[in-house]
Amino acid sequence: MTECEVCKWMENKKNVLFEGDKVIALLHPKPASIGHIIVLPKKHATIIEEVPDYVLPELFSVANKLSLTVFESLGVHGTNLLIQNGIPAGQKHTHMMLHVIPRQQNDGLNLMWQPKQGDDEQLTKIALQLEENSKRIGIFEEEPSAPKEVKATEELSEEDAYLKKALRRRP
Ligand SMILES: [Zn+2]
């Protein structure tokens, strides 16, 4: 069995708000604020880089809609959509999650930072460093065709065979 605590939360199906083929959303059992939701890829992935391109749109769309839901249902003043990618970024679980954190004015959650003054020369240098490996990011990984489709074809060909047989039986 899985050793991932978050996979176990998914299996328990407690306080599930949405479940699709690829993504599940549930209330965080250890919330940062009231209504804290996590949206998870159903197939275990440790960091976002391991989540296939074809799963990410659903992950973000579900988070976006649940963000709207907490605005409407809980009367919150704002939300943070947050991914903690890696331990230095505050990641606490070995399963990638997109947090939807409801916010109230002066709720004391510390997710702010002081912006630094941008240095033109340094920004240009960093853009150059990133340029080469950024060239292929517009190529998205396609979802492998679903086994369901194969089955449908089999059923169709079975039906086809039956029809042919039936036709042959006719005088
Ligand atoms: Zn997991």
Boltz pocket constraint, residues with backbone or C-beta under 6 A from the ligand:
constraints:
  - pocket:
      binder: B
      contacts: [[A, 4], [A, 5], [A, 6], [A, 7], [A, 8], [A, 44], [A, 45], [A, 94], [A, 95]]
      max_distance: 6.0
